[in-house]
Amino acid sequence: MAGYKILVVEDDPAVRETITRRLTRYGFEVVAVTNGAEAWNSIESGEQFDAVLSDQDMPEMTGIELLARMREREQTRGITFVLMSGGGGSYEELIAPSFNAYFLPKPPDFGELLKIIG
């Protein structure tokens, strides 16, 4: 997917590297950061993304908090947002495809992820 840029937000280095490597192999341009605050800084700096793939449970800013900030800004509402969580909680009720936001358990099923972002 040449030209399609994804922001990966994951605090676990091994998971972040695995996701980044897989997405790069599929042809996506990937920017990886370690938490929601770093992700927000990238977005605020004007960097353009087609999709954000974010862990939920991170220090400084959770995935849901990042999504809420993005939905407050007109220019980020069209970005596809995929929230991941490895915890027992379900976040599906907090997000909706009608807002271009989706939930996947962690680690993500790449077939499902590609259906959402591809």
Secondary structure, DSSP 8 states (H G I E B T S, - for coil): -TT-EEEEE-S-HHHHHHHHHHHHHTT-EEEEESSHHHHHHHHHTT---SEEEEESS-SSS-HHHHHHHHHHSGGGTTSEEEEEE-SS---GGG--GGGTEEEEESS--HHHHHHHH-
